[in-house]
Amino acid sequence: MQYLSLEHVSKSYGEKVLFSDIDLSISKGQKIALIAKNGTGKTTLLRVIAGIDGVEGENASIQISKEIKTAFLMQNPDLDPEATAIDAIFDSKNPALQAIRKYEEA
């Protein structure tokens, strides 16, 4: 079963081409790693997969299985400097975290 498929996906910022006409597929049971120098597009590729950034390319296609839930944690999240670490963790719309927070506050 194929979980993720990218075809003919490109992304650039101005003159800087991060990736051009790439194809990628990930199937059930596969493990992958993105390894490259800083500034080469690893985070941008993840942002594209998560739907945060758009893609370029006339025939670009991204397909994600309905069995897959995507999420993205920013590299530099905008955190409240006055908040504690536990406040930052519970500052989420995740139902499980909200239930734990309510339990802890009771």
MODELLER restraints for C-alpha pairs under 7 A, 6 or more apart:
rsr = mdl.restraints
at = mdl.atoms
rsr.add(forms.Gaussian(group=physical.xy_distance, feature=features.Distance(at['CA:1:A'], at['CA:27:A']), mean=5.57, stdev=0.5))
rsr.add(forms.Gaussian(group=physical.xy_distance, feature=features.Distance(at['CA:1:A'], at['CA:28:A']), mean=5.54, stdev=0.5))
rsr.add(forms.Gaussian(group=physical.xy_distance, feature=features.Distance(at['CA:2:A'], at['CA:26:A']), mean=5.98, stdev=0.5))
rsr.add(forms.Gaussian(group=physical.xy_distance, feature=features.Distance(at['CA:2:A'], at['CA:27:A']), mean=4.08, stdev=0.5))
rsr.add(forms.Gaussian(group=physical.xy_distance, feature=features.Distance(at['CA:2:A'], at['CA:28:A']), mean=6.15, stdev=0.5))
rsr.add(forms.Gaussian(group=physical.xy_distance, feature=features.Distance(at['CA:3:A'], at['CA:26:A']), mean=5.67, stdev=0.5))
rsr.add(forms.Gaussian(group=physical.xy_distance, feature=features.Distance(at['CA:3:A'], at['CA:27:A']), mean=5.17, stdev=0.5))
rsr.add(forms.Gaussian(group=physical.xy_distance, feature=features.Distance(at['CA:3:A'], at['CA:28:A']), mean=6.28, stdev=0.5))
rsr.add(forms.Gaussian(group=physical.xy_distance, feature=features.Distance(at['CA:3:A'], at['CA:64:A']), mean=5.79, stdev=0.5))
rsr.add(forms.Gaussian(group=physical.xy_distance, feature=features.Distance(at['CA:3:A'], at['CA:65:A']), mean=4.90, stdev=0.5))
rsr.add(forms.Gaussian(group=physical.xy_distance, feature=features.Distance(at['CA:3:A'], at['CA:68:A']), mean=6.81, stdev=0.5))
rsr.add(forms.Gaussian(group=physical.xy_distance, feature=features.Distance(at['CA:4:A'], at['CA:25:A']), mean=5.39, stdev=0.5))
rsr.add(forms.Gaussian(group=physical.xy_distance, feature=features.Distance(at['CA:4:A'], at['CA:26:A']), mean=5.11, stdev=0.5))
rsr.add(forms.Gaussian(group=physical.xy_distance, feature=features.Distance(at['CA:4:A'], at['CA:27:A']), mean=6.88, stdev=0.5))
rsr.add(forms.Gaussian(group=physical.xy_distance, feature=features.Distance(at['CA:4:A'], at['CA:63:A']), mean=5.79, stdev=0.5))
rsr.add(forms.Gaussian(group=physical.xy_distance, feature=features.Distance(at['CA:4:A'], at['CA:64:A']), mean=4.62, stdev=0.5))
rsr.add(forms.Gaussian(group=physical.xy_distance, feature=features.Distance(at['CA:4:A'], at['CA:65:A']), mean=6.33, stdev=0.5))
rsr.add(forms.Gaussian(group=physical.xy_distance, feature=features.Distance(at['CA:5:A'], at['CA:24:A']), mean=5.71, stdev=0.5))
rsr.add(forms.Gaussian(group=physical.xy_distance, feature=features.Distance(at['CA:5:A'], at['CA:25:A']), mean=4.35, stdev=0.5))
rsr.add(forms.Gaussian(group=physical.xy_distance, feature=features.Distance(at['CA:5:A'], at['CA:26:A']), mean=6.61, stdev=0.5))
rsr.add(forms.Gaussian(group=physical.xy_distance, feature=features.Distance(at['CA:5:A'], at['CA:62:A']), mean=5.73, stdev=0.5))
rsr.add(forms.Gaussian(group=physical.xy_distance, feature=features.Distance(at['CA:5:A'], at['CA:63:A']), mean=5.13, stdev=0.5))
rsr.add(forms.Gaussian(group=physical.xy_distance, feature=features.Distance(at['CA:5:A'], at['CA:64:A']), mean=6.51, stdev=0.5))
rsr.add(forms.Gaussian(group=physical.xy_distance, feature=features.Distance(at['CA:6:A'], at['CA:23:A']), mean=5.18, stdev=0.5))
rsr.add(forms.Gaussian(group=physical.xy_distance, feature=features.Distance(at['CA:6:A'], at['CA:24:A']), mean=4.97, stdev=0.5))
rsr.add(forms.Gaussian(group=physical.xy_distance, feature=features.Distance(at['CA:6:A'], at['CA:25:A']), mean=6.27, stdev=0.5))
rsr.add(forms.Gaussian(group=physical.xy_distance, feature=features.Distance(at['CA:6:A'], at['CA:61:A']), mean=5.69, stdev=0.5))
rsr.add(forms.Gaussian(group=physical.xy_distance, feature=features.Distance(at['CA:6:A'], at['CA:62:A']), mean=4.56, stdev=0.5))
rsr.add(forms.Gaussian(group=physical.xy_distance, feature=features.Distance(at['CA:6:A'], at['CA:63:A']), mean=6.54, stdev=0.5))
rsr.add(forms.Gaussian(group=physical.xy_distance, feature=features.Distance(at['CA:7:A'], at['CA:22:A']), mean=6.22, stdev=0.5))
rsr.add(forms.Gaussian(group=physical.xy_distance, feature=features.Distance(at['CA:7:A'], at['CA:23:A']), mean=4.36, stdev=0.5))
rsr.add(forms.Gaussian(group=physical.xy_distance, feature=features.Distance(at['CA:7:A'], at['CA:24:A']), mean=6.60, stdev=0.5))
rsr.add(forms.Gaussian(group=physical.xy_distance, feature=features.Distance(at['CA:7:A'], at['CA:60:A']), mean=5.72, stdev=0.5))
rsr.add(forms.Gaussian(group=physical.xy_distance, feature=features.Distance(at['CA:7:A'], at['CA:61:A']), mean=5.14, stdev=0.5))
rsr.add(forms.Gaussian(group=physical.xy_distance, feature=features.Distance(at['CA:7:A'], at['CA:62:A']), mean=6.57, stdev=0.5))
rsr.add(forms.Gaussian(group=physical.xy_distance, feature=features.Distance(at['CA:8:A'], at['CA:21:A']), mean=4.05, stdev=0.5))
rsr.add(forms.Gaussian(group=physical.xy_distance, feature=features.Distance(at['CA:8:A'], at['CA:22:A']), mean=5.11, stdev=0.5))
rsr.add(forms.Gaussian(group=physical.xy_distance, feature=features.Distance(at['CA:8:A'], at['CA:23:A']), mean=5.71, stdev=0.5))
rsr.add(forms.Gaussian(group=physical.xy_distance, feature=features.Distance(at['CA:8:A'], at['CA:57:A']), mean=6.55, stdev=0.5))
rsr.add(forms.Gaussian(group=physical.xy_distance, feature=features.Distance(at['CA:8:A'], at['CA:59:A']), mean=6.12, stdev=0.5))
rsr.add(forms.Gaussian(group=physical.xy_distance, feature=features.Distance(at['CA:8:A'], at['CA:60:A']), mean=4.74, stdev=0.5))
rsr.add(forms.Gaussian(group=physical.xy_distance, feature=features.Distance(at['CA:8:A'], at['CA:61:A']), mean=6.70, stdev=0.5))
rsr.add(forms.Gaussian(group=physical.xy_distance, feature=features.Distance(at['CA:9:A'], at['CA:20:A']), mean=6.42, stdev=0.5))
rsr.add(forms.Gaussian(group=physical.xy_distance, feature=features.Distance(at['CA:9:A'], at['CA:21:A']), mean=4.84, stdev=0.5))
rsr.add(forms.Gaussian(group=physical.xy_distance, feature=features.Distance(at['CA:9:A'], at['CA:22:A']), mean=5.16, stdev=0.5))
rsr.add(forms.Gaussian(group=physical.xy_distance, feature=features.Distance(at['CA:9:A'], at['CA:23:A']), mean=6.78, stdev=0.5))
rsr.add(forms.Gaussian(group=physical.xy_distance, feature=features.Distance(at['CA:9:A'], at['CA:55:A']), mean=6.26, stdev=0.5))
rsr.add(forms.Gaussian(group=physical.xy_distance, feature=features.Distance(at['CA:9:A'], at['CA:56:A']), mean=6.28, stdev=0.5))
rsr.add(forms.Gaussian(group=physical.xy_distance, feature=features.Distance(at['CA:9:A'], at['CA:57:A']), mean=5.95, stdev=0.5))
rsr.add(forms.Gaussian(group=physical.xy_distance, feature=features.Distance(at['CA:9:A'], at['CA:60:A']), mean=4.85, stdev=0.5))
rsr.add(forms.Gaussian(group=physical.xy_distance, feature=features.Distance(at['CA:9:A'], at['CA:61:A']), mean=6.75, stdev=0.5))
rsr.add(forms.Gaussian(group=physical.xy_distance, feature=features.Distance(at['CA:10:A'], at['CA:19:A']), mean=5.27, stdev=0.5))
rsr.add(forms.Gaussian(group=physical.xy_distance, feature=features.Distance(at['CA:10:A'], at['CA:20:A']), mean=4.18, stdev=0.5))
rsr.add(forms.Gaussian(group=physical.xy_distance, feature=features.Distance(at['CA:10:A'], at['CA:21:A']), mean=5.06, stdev=0.5))
rsr.add(forms.Gaussian(group=physical.xy_distance, feature=features.Distance(at['CA:10:A'], at['CA:22:A']), mean=6.55, stdev=0.5))
rsr.add(forms.Gaussian(group=physical.xy_distance, feature=features.Distance(at['CA:10:A'], at['CA:55:A']), mean=6.12, stdev=0.5))
rsr.add(forms.Gaussian(group=physical.xy_distance, feature=features.Distance(at['CA:10:A'], at['CA:56:A']), mean=4.92, stdev=0.5))
rsr.add(forms.Gaussian(group=physical.xy_distance, feature=features.Distance(at['CA:10:A'], at['CA:57:A']), mean=5.67, stdev=0.5))
rsr.add(forms.Gaussian(group=physical.xy_distance, feature=features.Distance(at['CA:11:A'], at['CA:17:A']), mean=6.33, stdev=0.5))
rsr.add(forms.Gaussian(group=physical.xy_distance, feature=features.Distance(at['CA:11:A'], at['CA:18:A']), mean=5.72, stdev=0.5))
rsr.add(forms.Gaussian(group=physical.xy_distance, feature=features.Distance(at['CA:11:A'], at['CA:19:A']), mean=5.52, stdev=0.5))
rsr.add(forms.Gaussian(group=physical.xy_distance, feature=features.Distance(at['CA:11:A'], at['CA:20:A']), mean=6.44, stdev=0.5))
rsr.add(forms.Gaussian(group=physical.xy_distance, feature=features.Distance(at['CA:11:A'], at['CA:55:A']), mean=5.94, stdev=0.5))
rsr.add(forms.Gaussian(group=physical.xy_distance, feature=features.Distance(at['CA:11:A'], at['CA:56:A']), mean=5.51, stdev=0.5))
rsr.add(forms.Gaussian(group=physical.xy_distance, feature=features.Distance(at['CA:12:A'], at['CA:18:A']), mean=5.27, stdev=0.5))
rsr.add(forms.Gaussian(group=physical.xy_distance, feature=features.Distance(at['CA:12:A'], at['CA:19:A']), mean=6.97, stdev=0.5))
rsr.add(forms.Gaussian(group=physical.xy_distance, feature=features.Distance(at['CA:18:A'], at['CA:40:A']), mean=5.79, stdev=0.5))
rsr.add(forms.Gaussian(group=physical.xy_distance, feature=features.Distance(at['CA:18:A'], at['CA:41:A']), mean=5.19, stdev=0.5))
rsr.add(forms.Gaussian(group=physical.xy_distance, feature=features.Distance(at['CA:34:A'], at['CA:42:A']), mean=6.44, stdev=0.5))
rsr.add(forms.Gaussian(group=physical.xy_distance, feature=features.Distance(at['CA:47:A'], at['CA:53:A']), mean=5.47, stdev=0.5))
rsr.add(forms.Gaussian(group=physical.xy_distance, feature=features.Distance(at['CA:48:A'], at['CA:54:A']), mean=6.01, stdev=0.5))
rsr.add(forms.Gaussian(group=physical.xy_distance, feature=features.Distance(at['CA:48:A'], at['CA:55:A']), mean=6.59, stdev=0.5))
rsr.add(forms.Gaussian(group=physical.xy_distance, feature=features.Distance(at['CA:50:A'], at['CA:70:A']), mean=5.79, stdev=0.5))
rsr.add(forms.Gaussian(group=physical.xy_distance, feature=features.Distance(at['CA:50:A'], at['CA:71:A']), mean=6.30, stdev=0.5))
rsr.add(forms.Gaussian(group=physical.xy_distance, feature=features.Distance(at['CA:50:A'], at['CA:72:A']), mean=6.50, stdev=0.5))
rsr.add(forms.Gaussian(group=physical.xy_distance, feature=features.Distance(at['CA:90:A'], at['CA:97:A']), mean=5.97, stdev=0.5))
rsr.add(forms.Gaussian(group=physical.xy_distance, feature=features.Distance(at['CA:90:A'], at['CA:98:A']), mean=6.75, stdev=0.5))
rsr.add(forms.Gaussian(group=physical.xy_distance, feature=features.Distance(at['CA:90:A'], at['CA:101:A']), mean=6.38, stdev=0.5))
